[in-house]
Amino acid sequence: MTSNAQYERTAEEEEELIELYRARHAAKVADSRLSLPTPTRLLLATTSSFLLGMGLGLSHGSQSAGLRFRAENAHRLPSSPTGWYLYHKSKNYHMALGGVKEGLKMGAKMSVWTGLFFAIEDAWDEVRGQKDVVNTVLASATVAGAFSLWSE
């Protein structure tokens, strides 16, 4: 049976490890864009772009679904107050469902393209060995070209 004494560190060793970790972290943050490490930047960018795309898709999708519902049901408009109540209730459900569907699609598309941009930008940073505007322009042109080919 091994004792835990061989795994225990002294207070001085703990302090040295903590200082080493802090120095590595400070060097990593100082050398990164926006003072954020790449994984953190990628997570924040894709999350915020998903939420923005979700909002835009929700707005556009619910409006489109509402207009589609009106067009599909224009030939059978209700004639009683109860019928109008049920008509609008059903229309609102269709709008909500259409908005959520379109919001999820738009959010996913935006987060994928944003993540692709940040990943390519980081790859150019590694390839060229420096972080400057040239890498950002190269990543932007690459993603714009890919989007153009994909949307054709």
C-alpha positions, 0 to 999 in steps of 0.5 A: 500500500502506497502512502499519500506522503509522496503526493503531498506538496509543501507550501513552497511548492504550492506557491511556486505552482500557483505563480507558474500557473498565473504567469502562463495565464497572464502570458496567454491572455496578453498574447490573445485577441481581446485579451481573451483566450481563443476557446473563450472568445470562440464560445462567446462569439458563437453564443452571442451570434446564436442569440442574435440569430435566434432573435432575428429568426424569431421575428422574421419567422413569426411574421412569415408564419402569420402571413402564411396562415392568413393566406391559407385561411383567407377563403374561410374567414369566421363569421362569429365572435367565437370563430374569430377568437379561435381563428386568432388563437390558432394563428398565434400558435402557428406564428409562435411555432414558425418563429421558433423554428426559423429562430433556431435555424437562423441562430444555428446558421449564424453561430456556425458561420461565426465559429468558422470565422473565428476558427479560421482567424485563429488558424491564420494566427498560428500559420503566420505566427502573429496576430494582426489585421491581415489574418482577420481580413484573410479569415473574412475573405475565406468565410465570405467566399465560402458563404457565397459558394454555399448560398449560390 
